[in-house]
Every structure is written in C-alpha cells, then in structure tokens.
Amino acid sequence: MIRSIISVLIITIIAVSQTTATEYYCDPVNGNISNNGSHTNPWSSFADVVQANKTLIDGDVIYLLDGNHGRAYISNYLFGGAGVIVKALNGHDPVITTIQFSNSSNWTFQDIKIEGIGSGLPKDGFMVTSDLSSNYLTFDNCIIQSAESSSSWTKDDWYSNSMGGIDIRGHHIVVENCTIKNTYHALFLRGNNSRASNNLIDNFAGDAIRGLGDFSVFEFNTVRDCYIDDYALNHDDAFQAYRVNGQELKMEGIIIRNNKFLLFEDEITQFVIDNDLIGNLMQGIIITDGYADGWIVENNLVVNDHSHGISLYGARNCRVQNNTVVQHPYYTDIDVPWVLIADNSKTGQANFDNIIRNNIATKFTTWTYAISNIFENNIDINENNPVEYTDLFADYANLDFHLKQSSAAVDYGNNADLPATDLDGNPRVFNSVVDAGAYEFSENTPPIYMTPIPDQVVEEGQELTLYILVTDVDGNALSFSCSGLPPFGFLTDNGDGTGTITFLPGEGDAGIYSNISLSVTDGYTTVTDQFSLTVNAAQGTLTITPLSNQTIQELEVLNLSLSSIYSGSGTLVFTGNNMPSFGTLTDKGNGTATIRLAPQKGDWGAYSEINIKLTDGILSDSIVFDLLVEELVLGIGDVMGSKLLVYPNPSNTGNISILVPEDIKGTEYILEVLNSTGQPIYSNKLGSSSEIIKLNNLISGIYILQITNKNRIYHSRFIID
C-alpha cells in the first residue's frame, strides 16, 4: 500500500512541472525511452512510453515514426477536454500490435495501423480492448487487421489466422473513417453514446458490428464479405444488438442509417466455392434478446441469404424506413430476408407503435406486426419471380440496387419523417414524392470532370496550382468540396464549374498525402476524383547560363565556356546530346565546362538543337543552341584542287611548318600571314628553291596563310593554341 501511494505522489509532482501541451515523437528503430521525446531525441516505441508511465497532459500529440510500436497497455491515463492524440508522422507507416485501455480516457488515434501479427491472439481475442472505466476514445482513419490479405485462406486458416478487431466497453466511443479487415469479429461498441461512421469492414468471419449501448449511432458504414459458416459456434451478424437477463433489457435510441450490409462482394471464385468460404448464414440487422425502444433504421441496404434481414424483437416506438432488403443474387433458395417486427418471447416484450414505411424487401412478416404498428408504402418482392428483381433494380445480378427509371418503387413512398439524403448522399426526394428503398432514382445526368486530376508531385517551397473544369449537361448549379487536403492546400470554387486547388508546401511538409478527394455535386449526384500528392524535400536550384546561337567558318576553332548557378550539395555532371562530330565537351566537375568546336573542310552546314544537360541526379537543367558552320570560300585565282599543308594545326608551341604545293615549286612567290582581322603580320618574298617554310614564335590566335605567285593565290587557316 505504501509503495502505491509513493507512486501516485511522484506522478503528481511530475505532472505539475509540465503545463504546456507538447509534441512528442516515438521512433522504435532509433529512439530511446530515456530521451526527452523531442524530434531530435525521440522516445522508442509507443508501448515503451506508456509502460514507462511518461507524463502527458491534455493537448499533447505523440507522433509515431516507421516501425513496430509493440503492445500498448494504457493504464490510469485519465484526461479531459482535448486529451492526447497519437498519430502517424507524415510519410510514416507505424504499426501497433495491440492496444489495451484500463481506466483511461480521452485518447485519440489517427492514421495508425493496428496489426495483430505475432500477438498470439486467438480468433475470439481482440487487437483493441478496454475496460468499463475507459471512455471518450476515438479511432480515426486507422487500419485494424489480422493480416494484410486473406485471399488464400481456407476455412482452417480463418480459425487459426484471424482475430478480433475492436472491443470497447466504455461510453462515448468514436470509430470513424477506419478500415477493419480480415478479422473474426470486427467491431464491438458496448457503451452508451458511441458512434461508428464511414468505416469499411471487409472480410470477417463472426459478427461485423455489435452495438450494445444506448443512444448510439451507426451510419455510412460498409460491411461486406462474410466468410465461413460456424453457426454452432457463432451465428454471423452484420449488425447485432442484445441484452440478457440480469441487465436492463431495454435498448434505447439506437440509429442505424445509410449503411451497406453485403453478404459477399468479392468475386466468387472456384477457390471460394471449393473451400465453402461464403458465410451464407449471415444475418442482417437484428436485436435478439431484450427489446428495441425508439430505434431509427433507415436508408440501409441489406443483401444476404438468411431470413433475418431486419429483425427487431420486442420493438416499440421504432421507425424502419426506406431500406432495401434483398436476397444475394448468387442464391435462389426460398429462405429470403425479411423485415420482421415481433414480440420477444425469450424476454417477454410485446411489439407496438412502430412504423414500417417505404421499404423494399423480399418478405414482410405482417402477421407478427401489432395492430398499433403503421405499415405503409412498402414493396414486397415476390421471391419466386426473379423478373421482379430485374424490373426494380438497375443491375440486380451485379449488385447494383439503384432503381430503374421504370421501377415500381419510383415515387412510391410516403414523404413523412424523411431523412435529408438517400444512401448515396443525394437528396431523398428528387421529384415531389419519395421513392421506396434506400436509393432515390434521378434522371439527372451526373457532372463530368473535363480534366481528371492525376497524382501530383511538388517540392517544398514551390507552388502547385491545379485547375478544375466540370460540366453539367442539365445546367444544374455545381459546387466543389475537397477532403484530405493537407494544411497547405486550398480549394477555390469559382461557382461556375471551375476552380483551383493550390498547394503551398513549406519546410517540413515533405511526405505523401494520399486519398485527396475532390467532389462536385449538382445537388442530386456527387462525383469524386481522387489523387495523391507527393511533396519532396527541397533540393535547391540548378540553372545553366544560357548560350546564344553560334556561327563559325570551316577550319576555325570556337571555344565556348559553360557555367551554372547551383544551391544544392550533389555532384554535377554535364552531358551533350546532338553534338557534331567536330565538337568536344569537357566537364570540369564543378558546374563548369567547355565546348570546343573545330569544323574541318567539308563540315559546313547548320547544326540544330545541340543540347547540353547538367544534373546532380535529382535536379537538372538543359540549354539548346544552334550552330552554323560557313563554308570557306576561296578568292579569284584560288586553286580548288590543291591546298597548303600546315602542320601541326592547331599548334600549341607557337611554331608551324608549311609544305609548298608542287605546282608553284620553282617559281617566285610571296608568303603572307594575316591575323583574324585580316591585317598582315608577316610578309616575305621567297625563291624557287624553298619547299618547307617554318614560322616560329607566333602568339595564340586564328591566322590566315596566303601564298601568291603571278598566276595563283593559295589560302589556308591555322590555329595557335
């Protein structure tokens, strides 16, 4: 007892010293639990943090980096208000094996993967659990899974590999935007005032949802693909509620709306058939024990092959409205799903004062309905006549339960107590009268994206603007919305079917931002375009100084200098493309280079789009220039078939030798050397015996050599480097 008191005192003293909410970081690969938890000195795993009883206060945020953060046991962490948020750092994919809450409240987990591999949990064990004293817990945009894939699992594999998802006993629990997949049981919310919304429960073998508390809401969820039947152990339910003797038998104020409960949406392959994998005994929405009081069950789609489509035992003051309850098209037996309102003989409650309105179902158990119930504007499908399915629905065989224009359900309903939208989120009334079933038929043509948005890439410090154009042939007013935008993203709706999304990422915003969804609605239909944004860390800038187009004459040499402006730290490499054969690129390795162009006789002509590229492996820049090589044209009296031999040419010593042509040997002639401006710098009259002439100590430059006798003039150009 003394030891416990000391522990409490120590924790209290430490808590007083921290008064400002703080951002902490956990790195299970490189962190250490003895660090201060900062970005530069992170803690190790999240499980280590709560095991070490690190001091946390309301408003703290704990960022998790890549790696496995272990099995987290959160005990005696009670917060109010903002509580503590645990979330994945941008660009990271952390994994927590299991989370167990004990006497803890006001925790939020965002963007976290919870994967039970290696936990040793049985199929009836859960990856996330709590006691009755753990309340106000939120899971947002998390993935909870036994394994990444179950596509190759046999029935035995389902028993040995799967485990439960979430089982929380406290009140005020929120599970939203999550994916719970490849589990035995998926989601149990046992406490009052809880909410599950916009979740996907995919591939389960037990119960998908158990809602066991009062005044809870279950909406916009998709439950699909029930695997294996083990009715002797557990009758699978898409949604189940119950109270047993010894508890308060009344279950009050539960709302179940805008959900899809689909027995099987995966492809029914030969592997599935051979291994008997479809859980075809899945029940839809059911309260088995206790009784339902004041429930609203509306705009749900239930597709199964069990008689319990929607079954409320002992129901009173409940409204069951605008649901579609049909048999899965894979099956043709007569055990079709019904809408049942009945007395609960097990716990002794009668049904009364309920409303059953605007539903489509393959059976209504009207013989069990109390006389005080209202039963109106429902469509009862004749299960023995498959034509009724095809007459009602757009594509029954392929699980499309929208209404055909000619469907008897169009404008069949009663407008009392209507929700605002149908299962698709479209207005619940298109014309003046509501349709029966979960979907409202609309002759409206959906908006069309004229410029679908591909995945985008931008760098920190750069601005990226995406232009949106949508048309609507019906002329309806269009409005945009965008979910998943990062804090540096901004949507502008011009109100005319055009708009922009602007991204202004700054330092520290590098990462991958997935599932950015741009939606446009015309008031009837909503169309969504989804893309991702990758923000790369700033790498600096790189620019090559431009070159102008160049002109040179045959036998001349042109040296070009290349330079660049670079703020990065990589290794720069120049390359040339489309370079003429007489051109040489020399990379000096420091962001500078030279190009030497030395066209010979016959190389005259135009050389277009010589491309020079500079890169550090990430950044790159290129320039393009054109080169014109002019033909060397001889003057009057020049000899075209003979030329002077000057060697070496070019010369790097300042000395050259000249071989006199055969056809002027034995005559007198004048030898002149002109500089590049045409001014003579050397002139000499030579006799007939000279065959080789040497000129020494010339400075660097381009020269013209000219030999003249009384009949002919010879030219040649040479270069002193």
Helices and strands as residue ranges (DSSP letters): H 2-17, E 23-26, H 46-51, E 61-64, E 67-68, E 71-75, E 84-88, E 94-96, E 98-102, E 105-110, E 113-115, E 126-130, E 135-140, E 143-145, H 155-161, E 164-168, E 174-176, E 179-183, E 187-189, E 195-197, E 200-204, E 209-211, E 217-219, E 222-226, E 237-241, E 250-252, E 255-257, E 260-262, H 270-274, E 283-287, E 291-293, E 296-298, E 301-304, E 308-313, E 319-321, E 324-327, E 338-342, E 355-357, E 360-361, G 366-368, E 374-376, E 379-380, H 387-392, E 393-395, G 396-398, E 400-403, E 448-449, E 456-459, E 464-471, E 479-483, E 489-493, E 498-503, E 511-521, E 526-536, E 542-544, E 550-553, E 558-562, E 564-566, E 573-577, E 583-587, E 593-597, E 605-615, E 620-630, E 645-647, E 656-659, G 662-664, E 669-674, E 680-686, E 692-695, E 701-708, E 713-720
